[in-house]
Amino acid sequence: MDLSVGAIRERMTAVEQQIGLWTQDPVDLVVVTKTHPAEVVRAAADAGARMIGENYAQEVRDKAGAIDEVRTAGVEVQFIGQLQTNKVRMIAGLVDCVASVDRASLIDEIAKRMTGARIHLQVNATGEPSKGGCSPEAVPQLIERSRDQGLHVEGLMTVGPTSGAEQQTREAFRLVSEMAMLHNLRVRNFGMSGDLQLAVEEGSTMVRIGSAILGSRN
Ligand SMILES: *Cc1c(COP(=O)(O)O)cnc(C)c1O
């Protein structure tokens, strides 16, 4: 796929136009640059990305130069991958928000190393053991624990079911939407390249798009 600034901009615009067919409400677009080199982070920023998403702590560190540059230019960097507690220190100072917070030990470590950080709690809404995320039942206590430690819980995040089955995907997204509204959390962070429409129809306010904008990853 063409990873020039112009080509990235065109595909971002196409995604935004699609979203506009399905909702009138604003939906933030996180361009997922995981596995792509630092130049692609810069190109996405030059193409107008306001937020980029990264999955791996080591990769964030390896791309720290580009990440610093784009953040200085006003781009927000969101961490969206499964995060071991001993890797929090690696991303501290390089990301603006951790969207994949799913357990007490991780909350404690983020509160310690990234004082006052913005977070999203990741919910496993399908019960698949392979997926990150807390159980829906754990959300209230994790919100409370985060706030007690001075973290700013902006929203809930989820990843749709691996099967991609429409009904199951809708149900997962709907559950997370309802929970976010119940807890007065502004951000409903779900939707990827393969389930964008379902996500937007089920109330997403923030989608994380990689392959539809940057092509397949190796
Ligand atoms: C890779 C990834 C994405 C982007 O996926 P695409 O299918 O390439 O759009 C979004 N969210 C998470 C958590 C990811 O790991």
The ligand as an SDF file (V2000), in Angstrom:
LIG
                    3D

 15 15  0  0  0  0  0  0  0  0999 V2000
   -4.3040   -3.5980   15.6790 C   0  0  0  0  0  0  0  0  0  0  0  0
   -5.3520   -3.0160   16.5200 C   0  0  0  0  0  0  0  0  0  0  0  0
   -6.2790   -2.1190   15.9810 C   0  0  0  0  0  0  0  0  0  0  0  0
   -6.3580   -1.7670   14.5110 C   0  0  0  0  0  0  0  0  0  0  0  0
   -6.7720   -2.8960   13.7900 O   0  0  0  0  0  0  0  0  0  0  0  0
   -7.1170   -2.8590   12.2170 P   0  0  0  0  0  0  0  0  0  0  0  0
   -7.9080   -4.0880   12.0210 O   0  0  0  0  0  0  0  0  0  0  0  0
   -5.8200   -2.8880   11.5100 O   0  0  0  0  0  0  0  0  0  0  0  0
   -7.8850   -1.6270   11.9530 O   0  0  0  0  0  0  0  0  0  0  0  0
   -7.1910   -1.5530   16.8510 C   0  0  0  0  0  0  0  0  0  0  0  0
   -7.2120   -1.8510   18.1680 N   0  0  0  0  0  0  0  0  0  0  0  0
   -6.3380   -2.7110   18.7060 C   0  0  0  0  0  0  0  0  0  0  0  0
   -6.4040   -3.0020   20.1650 C   0  0  0  0  0  0  0  0  0  0  0  0
   -5.3960   -3.3270   17.9070 C   0  0  0  0  0  0  0  0  0  0  0  0
   -4.5500   -4.2090   18.4600 O   0  0  0  0  0  0  0  0  0  0  0  0
  1  2  1  0
  2  3  1  0
  2 14  2  0
  3  4  1  0
  3 10  2  0
  4  5  1  0
  5  6  1  0
  6  7  2  0
  6  8  1  0
  6  9  1  0
 10 11  1  0
 11 12  2  0
 12 13  1  0
 12 14  1  0
 14 15  1  0
M  END
$$$$
